[in-house]
Amino acid sequence: MFNCVRGRKSSRAKILDAAAELVSDIGSGRLTLEAVAERAGLSKGGLLYNFPSKDALLQGMIQRLIDEVSLEKEALRKHAAPGRNLEARLCTAAMLKMRNGKMKDVANGMLAASSENPALLEPVRQVLRKTLDELKTTSDDLDACLLGWLAVEGLHSFEMHDLSPFDETDIGRIKDAVSRLLENGIAKQPGS
């Protein structure tokens, strides 16, 4: 994690914050190490000490995003009500809670970065495979969990591509529907 030391951000945190701001402003294709160093208030040597290449910086941004989602999920776990499909409820709630703000900016940048170097997304692929395995082993109603997870990831994908036709009222309905789906499951039809 990229914590603060006595109330100050670490150099890595400053660099990652600066890179996220720049990716949001100019996109990852035009991101340069010099611009990141300048925005972070560090020398290029200081940046290179922490991230020796642009790919290393983009990997750091991806890992930070993964870590933030994981931290949010664990924070939600502390207050989650027991019940059906707990892991799916935590996973979808964390993604929905973090869908705006800096996470969206970083995710958009990562999407652009992946077009330059698709291998950068391997850690994300690993997390998605792990999430699927976890849902398969912990779900009370796997069909409901898969549909709920897919709905939230689809919403996230729409928003990353700036394609979402949904307003906040629609998004509220989607959140409520996913919650109901995960809490109640999918009713099986007689004879199935």
C-alpha positions in Angstrom: 0.0 0.0 0.0 1.0 3.6 -0.5 0.5 5.1 2.9 1.5 8.4 4.3 4.5 8.8 6.6 3.5 11.0 9.6 0.8 12.7 7.6 2.8 13.1 4.4 2.3 11.1 1.2 5.1 8.8 0.1 6.9 9.6 -3.1 5.1 6.6 -4.7 1.7 7.9 -3.6 2.5 11.4 -5.0 3.6 9.9 -8.3 0.6 7.6 -8.6 -1.7 10.5 -7.8 0.0 12.8 -10.3 -0.2 10.0 -13.0 -3.9 9.5 -12.3 -4.6 13.2 -12.7 -2.6 13.4 -15.9 -4.2 10.3 -17.4 -7.6 11.9 -16.6 -6.5 15.2 -18.2 -4.5 14.0 -21.3 -4.9 10.2 -21.5 -2.3 7.5 -21.0 -1.0 7.7 -24.6 0.3 11.2 -24.0 1.5 10.5 -20.5 5.2 11.1 -20.0 7.5 10.4 -17.1 8.6 14.0 -17.2 5.1 15.3 -16.9 4.3 13.0 -14.0 7.5 14.0 -12.2 6.7 17.7 -12.6 3.1 17.2 -11.5 4.3 15.2 -8.5 6.8 17.9 -7.6 9.7 15.4 -7.9 12.8 15.1 -10.0 12.7 12.7 -12.9 15.4 10.7 -11.0 13.1 10.5 -8.0 10.3 9.2 -10.3 12.6 6.7 -12.0 13.8 5.4 -8.6 10.2 4.4 -7.9 9.0 3.5 -11.4 11.9 2.8 -13.8 9.6 3.0 -16.9 6.3 4.1 -18.1 5.0 0.5 -18.1 6.2 0.2 -14.5 4.3 3.3 -13.6 1.1 2.0 -15.4 1.5 -1.3 -13.6 1.7 0.6 -10.3 -1.5 2.4 -11.2 -3.2 -0.8 -12.0 -2.0 -2.5 -8.8 -3.2 0.5 -6.8 -6.6 0.3 -8.3 -6.7 -3.5 -7.5 -5.6 -2.7 -3.9 -8.2 0.0 -3.4 -11.0 -2.2 -4.5 -9.8 -4.9 -2.2 -9.5 -2.5 0.7 -13.0 -1.2 0.1 -14.4 -4.8 0.0 -12.7 -5.6 3.3 -14.0 -2.3 4.9 -17.5 -3.2 3.7 -17.1 -6.8 5.2 -16.8 -5.3 8.7 -20.3 -3.9 8.5 -22.0 -6.5 6.2 -25.0 -8.3 7.4 -24.6 -12.1 7.3 -26.7 -13.8 4.7 -26.8 -15.3 1.3 -24.1 -14.7 -1.3 -21.9 -12.6 1.0 -18.8 -12.5 -1.2 -20.9 -11.5 -4.2 -22.6 -8.8 -2.2 -19.3 -7.4 -1.0 -17.7 -7.6 -4.5 -20.6 -5.7 -6.2 -21.0 -3.2 -3.4 -17.3 -2.3 -3.5 -17.4 -1.8 -7.2 -20.6 0.3 -7.1 -19.2 2.4 -4.2 -16.0 3.2 -6.1 -17.5 3.7 -9.5 -17.1 7.5 -9.5 -14.2 9.8 -8.8 -10.6 8.9 -9.0 -11.3 5.2 -9.6 -13.1 6.0 -12.8 -10.3 8.2 -14.0 -7.7 5.6 -13.3 -9.8 2.8 -14.8 -10.2 4.9 -17.9 -6.5 5.5 -18.1 -5.8 1.8 -17.7 -8.2 1.0 -20.5 -6.2 3.3 -22.8 -2.9 1.9 -21.5 -4.0 -1.6 -22.3 -4.4 -0.7 -25.9 -0.7 0.2 -25.9 0.3 -2.9 -24.0 -2.4 -5.5 -23.3 0.0 -7.5 -21.0 -0.4 -4.7 -18.4 -3.8 -6.0 -17.6 -2.6 -9.4 -16.5 -3.0 -8.5 -12.8 -6.6 -7.5 -13.5 -7.2 -10.8 -15.4 -5.9 -12.7 -12.3 -8.2 -10.8 -10.0 -11.2 -11.5 -12.2 -10.3 -15.2 -12.3 -9.8 -15.3 -8.5 -13.2 -13.5 -8.1 -14.9 -16.0 -10.3 -13.4 -18.9 -8.4 -14.4 -17.3 -5.1 -18.0 -16.8 -6.2 -18.1 -20.4 -7.4 -17.0 -21.7 -4.0 -18.9 -19.3 -1.7 -22.2 -18.6 -3.4 -25.5 -19.9 -2.1 -27.0 -19.1 -5.6 -24.3 -19.0 -8.2 -26.6 -17.9 -11.0 -27.7 -14.9 -9.1 -24.1 -14.0 -8.1 -22.8 -14.3 -11.7 -25.6 -12.2 -13.0 -25.2 -9.6 -10.3 -21.4 -9.4 -10.8 -21.8 -9.2 -14.6 -24.4 -6.4 -14.3 -22.1 -4.3 -12.1 -19.0 -5.0 -14.3 -21.2 -4.1 -17.4 -22.2 -0.8 -15.8 -18.6 -0.1 -15.0 -17.6 -0.9 -18.6 -20.3 1.4 -20.0 -19.0 4.2 -17.8 -15.4 3.6 -18.6 -16.2 3.9 -22.3 -18.4 6.9 -21.7 -21.3 5.0 -23.3 -23.6 4.8 -20.3 -27.2 5.8 -21.2 -28.2 5.5 -17.5 -28.9 8.5 -15.3 -28.5 8.3 -11.5 -32.1 7.2 -11.1 -31.5 4.3 -13.5 -28.3 3.4 -11.6 -30.1 3.4 -8.3 -32.6 1.0 -9.8 -29.8 -1.2 -11.0 -28.1 -1.2 -7.6 -31.4 -2.1 -5.9 -32.1 -4.9 -8.4 -28.6 -6.3 -7.9 -29.1 -6.2 -4.2 -32.5 -8.0 -4.4 -31.0 -10.5 -6.8 -28.1 -11.4 -4.5 -30.3 -11.4 -1.3 -33.2 -13.4 -2.8 -31.6 -15.4 -5.5 -33.2 -16.6 -8.7 -36.5 -18.5 -8.3 -36.3 -21.8 -10.0 -39.2 -22.8 -12.2 -41.1 -26.0 -11.4 -39.7 -29.0 -13.2 -36.3 -27.4 -13.8 
